Every structure is written in structure tokens, then in C-alpha cells.
Amino acid sequence: MSAGLALGALGMSQPASAVDAAPDGGGRANAGVKPGARTTSATASATIPAGYTIRGIDVSSHDHNLGAIDWPGVAANGYKFAYVKATEGQTYRNPYFAQDYAAAKAAGLLVGAYHFARPDGRDPVTEANFFIDNAQFAKDSQTLVPMVDIEWPYWSGAPTCYGLNTTEMSNWIRSFTDQVQARIGRPVMIYTNTNYWNPCTGNNATFGANPLDIAGYTSTRPPLPAGWTTETIWQYAAGDPGTPGSYSQNVFNGDYAALTRLTGAPAAAAPIALRARVNSRYVVAESAGAKPLIANRTAVGLWEQFDLVDAGGGFVALRSRANGRYVVAESGGAKSLIANRTSIGAWEKFTVVNNSDGSISLRANANGRYVVAENAGALPLIANRTSIGPWEKFDKTATS
């Protein structure tokens, strides 16, 4: 990913070495190496990590060193998505961005734009606006959410964290990501490496709601930065711009349907059903949502279907298909769960806990307690348990 070279308007001078090294933008997504290093060998032939099936690439102007990119060939080789460098800093525009962006989409890939961050510019809002002004983000089903590349400087003699302390770096990233979300209505993806993120942000763990592209050129997924429990994309191998067709290699953590939900107009997720482990019965919004939820159904019908809605901040909400209303931990969790709310507030938010046996548990934001199929499922669901046992476990299944 390449970077723009002009710095912000706060009187901060740019290192001459940076200008001299890359007058056309020198940054690219290359964070899976040691601090300050750049890869020089081709790794595009690296083995696809086990357990991942959806592959993608990312490219910058460096990938045009040997000519145009064969996007139909990329698609024919089984790749499903691509990120294309659009901008760097506050002034640099990738001259190949528009043609690559259009050609990749024409080849049938899902495509997103990325920005090489320059925190030394000290003006994250201007930089974010410059990115979005040039990113061609569209609220359609083929445009992926934009991505910001936050990694070590690429020029000789640059300070590892661009000369910012951990508070300044965290504030810069927060202002940038907030501005992007304000502009497009979607959280921006963050591309980084743990060896950069943790020391440069002081182990800042407050960005977990942003999708993560983790860089690590290893046979197993590298440790994740503070704040994330899973990755969205893993850049597992770096390309070599000096070798034809050698592009940085990525895998998506999920299936193709999940990938489409990263687009500007994400495909609606299939509704889910919740089956209580304690009695193997499905949770129902009884009487079309007029009565409390209870786990007593042997089959899935309309009243047993729920939409899992992203409520932000790592929370979800459950919307009943029976009446289109949200499930609430009524009275701060003191009463049984019921689907009767028209909007999401504090009592309608839950955290999904993935248990080691494949089941899930729901923890109510209203009181921090777990939802239980009370009396082995004979009584309505209520959020009043302080720990997870058999009655607090559910199987989540897609209904279509």
C-alpha cells in the first residue's frame, strides 16, 4: 500500500529521506515482516492456510512494475476478493487505482480500496476525508468496506511509530476511523501487525468493533493485536512486485456469504434459530411475540426465527421474525425475555459467547448475566445467571 507524502498543517516537517525515497508514494501492505523491513522474495506460492477457503489479493502501484494486472486471470485462479491501494497520506493518489478497481469488479471480484496511513501528518480527519474522497466507495453488493493500512514507516531512519507516543497514535487512529465511519456509515477495516499495533498504541484494546486484517507471513495465524478475538482477513504471504503475478495473498475468515456482508450493501443474513442444549427444543417468541420467550418447540417455524442484528460495540440484538420486534431483558434483566421493543437500547443488547463445545451463550448488557432456559426449558428465558452451565447453552443454526 502506498502513501501520500505531504504532511498536515500543524507545522510538522516531513523527513527528507521519506520524500527522497518515494516521491510517488512508497507504502504498501507489507506489515507481516520485522519492523522497518520490506519483503524482497516472492511468497505468493505459500501454502493456503488450513481451514480457509475464500482467497483474495491486495495490490498497489508496485504491482504494475511489470505491466498491467490480469484481473480475469486472477478471478480464473479462484480469488474472490481484492483490496486496491487508493491513497497515502494527504496527497498521494495511486495512478492505477481507478483502472484496477473497475477491472477487478468487471472480473467478478468483490473489491475494496485501502489507504496507507501517515500518522506523522498529524491531521487524521483531513487524511480520512482525502481517502474517502478518492476511494470510490459505493453502497452496493460488490464494494467492500474501505481499509486503512497502519504499519511501520517504509523510509530509512524513520521512527518506528512515526514519532508519536502511544496516546497520540491511539488518538490519531480513533479520529481517522471515526471520520471514515461518519462518511460511509460502516466501520473501516484495520490492516496491521501485532508487533506494530501493541507497542505503538500501548496495547489499545478499544478498536475490536472494526474488522481486522492481520498481517503475518507464517504457517499459522499470528497472535492478534490487543482488542481483537478474531480476524476478518489474514494476509499470510507477501507478493513480490518483481515477479509476474506475485501478489500479496489473503484469506477471509468465513464463507462467501459472510464476505458479502462486508460490502456497502451487505446481503441480508439468514435468520437463526436457538435450540436449548438442556432439552433440545427451539426458542419461540410465543403468541407472535406477545408472550415471553421459551424453549419448548420441536421444529422451526416463523415464531422460532430471529435476525441477529449488529448493535455495535461487539453487541448483537435479536429481532423476532414473528413481529419484527427486538428481544429485551425486561426490567434490567429481572423479568423474562420478550420480543416487544421497536428499537435497540441498553436492555436489547447481548454479547454472544462462543463456548468450547460449539454452543453459544448470551450475556445481557442490561445486567451482565447469562440467559438461561429456566427449569430445564419449562419456564421462560431470563437473564439472571452469573456463570454458564448446561441450561445456559444454546445451539445457533441458520434457518434458510
C-alpha positions, 0 to 999 in steps of 0.5 A, spaced: 500 500 500 502 506 498 502 513 501 501 520 500 507 524 502 505 531 504 504 532 511 498 536 515 498 543 517 500 543 524 507 545 522 510 538 522 516 537 517 516 531 513 523 527 513 527 528 507 529 521 506 521 519 506 520 524 500 527 522 497 525 515 497 518 515 494 516 521 491 510 517 488 508 514 494 512 508 497 507 504 502 504 498 501 501 492 505 507 489 507 506 489 515 507 481 516 515 482 516 520 485 522 519 492 523 522 497 518 523 491 513 520 490 506 519 483 503 524 482 497 522 474 495 516 472 492 511 468 497 505 468 493 506 460 492 505 459 500 501 454 502 493 456 503 492 456 510 488 450 513 481 451 514 480 457 509 477 457 503 475 464 500 482 467 497 483 474 495 489 479 493 491 486 495 495 490 490 498 497 489 502 501 484 508 496 485 504 491 482 504 494 475 512 494 475 511 489 470 505 491 466 498 491 467 494 486 472 490 480 469 484 481 473 480 475 469 486 471 470 486 472 477 478 471 478 480 464 473 485 462 479 479 462 484 480 469 488 474 472 490 476 478 493 481 484 492 483 490 496 486 496 491 491 501 494 487 508 493 491 513 497 497 515 502 497 520 506 494 527 504 496 527 497 498 521 494 493 518 489 495 511 486 495 512 478 492 505 477 487 505 482 481 507 478 483 502 472 484 496 477 478 497 481 473 497 475 477 491 472 477 487 478 469 488 479 468 487 471 472 480 473 467 478 478 471 480 484 468 483 490 473 489 491 475 494 496 480 500 496 485 501 502 489 507 504 496 507 507 496 511 513 501 517 515 500 518 522 506 523 522 501 528 518 498 529 524 491 531 521 487 524 521 480 527 519 483 531 513 487 524 511 480 520 512 476 525 508 482 525 502 481 517 502 474 517 502 474 522 497 478 518 492 476 511 494 470 510 490 466 507 495 459 505 493 453 502 497 452 496 493 453 488 493 460 488 490 464 494 494 467 492 500 468 496 506 474 501 505 481 499 509 486 503 512 493 500 512 497 502 519 504 499 519 511 501 520 514 507 516 517 504 509 523 510 509 530 509 512 531 512 519 524 513 520 521 512 527 518 506 528 511 509 530 512 515 526 514 519 532 508 519 536 507 516 543 502 511 544 496 516 546 497 520 540 497 514 535 491 511 539 488 518 538 490 519 531 487 512 529 480 513 533 479 520 529 481 517 522 476 511 523 471 515 526 471 520 520 471 514 515 465 511 519 461 518 519 462 518 511 460 511 509 456 509 515 460 502 516 466 501 520 473 501 516 477 495 516 484 495 520 490 492 516 496 491 521 501 487 525 501 485 532 508 487 533 506 494 530 499 495 533 501 493 541 507 497 542 505 503 538 498 504 541 500 501 548 496 495 547 489 499 545 484 494 546 478 499 544 478 498 536 475 490 536 468 493 533 472 494 526 474 488 522 481 486 522 486 484 517 492 481 520 498 481 517 503 475 518 507 471 513 507 464 517 504 457 517 499 459 522 495 465 524 499 470 528 497 472 535 492 478 534 493 485 536 490 487 543 482 488 542 481 483 537 478 475 538 478 474 531 480 476 524 476 478 518 482 477 513 489 474 514 494 476 509 499 470 510 504 471 504 507 477 501 507 478 493 513 480 490 512 486 485 518 483 481 515 477 479 509 476 474 503 475 478 506 475 485 501 478 489 500 479 496 495 473 498 489 473 503 484 469 506 477 471 509 475 468 515 468 465 513 464 463 507 462 467 501 456 469 504 459 472 510 464 476 505 458 479 502 456 482 508 462 486 508 460 490 502 456 497 502 450 493 501 451 487 505 446 481 503 441 480 508 443 474 513 439 468 514 435 468 520 437 463 526 434 459 530 436 457 538 435 450 540 436 449 548 442 444 549 438 442 556 432 439 552 433 440 545 427 444 543 427 451 539 426 458 542 419 461 540 417 468 541 410 465 543 403 468 541 407 472 535 411 475 540 406 477 545 408 472 550 415 471 553 420 467 550 421 459 551 424 453 549 419 448 548 418 447 540 420 441 536 421 444 529 422 451 526 417 455 524 416 463 523 415 464 531 422 460 532 426 465 527 430 471 529 435 476 525 441 477 529 442 484 528 449 488 529 448 493 535 455 495 535 460 495 540 461 487 539 453 487 541 448 483 537 440 484 538 435 479 536 429 481 532 423 476 532 421 474 525 414 473 528 413 481 529 419 484 527 420 486 534 427 486 538 428 481 544 429 485 551 431 483 558 425 486 561 426 490 567 434 490 567 434 483 566 429 481 572 423 479 568 423 474 562 425 475 555 420 478 550 420 480 543 416 487 544 421 493 543 421 497 536 428 499 537 435 497 540 437 500 547 441 498 553 436 492 555 436 489 547 443 488 547 447 481 548 454 479 547 454 472 544 459 467 547 462 462 543 463 456 548 468 450 547 463 445 545 460 449 539 454 452 543 453 459 544 451 463 550 448 470 551 450 475 556 445 481 557 448 488 557 442 490 561 445 486 567 451 482 565 448 475 566 447 469 562 440 467 559 438 461 561 432 456 559 429 456 566 427 449 569 430 445 564 426 449 558 419 449 562 419 456 564 421 462 560 428 465 558 431 470 563 437 473 564 439 472 571 445 467 571 452 469 573 456 463 570 454 458 564 452 451 565 448 446 561 441 450 561 445 456 559 447 453 552 444 454 546 445 451 539 445 457 533 443 454 526 441 458 520 434 457 518 434 458 510 
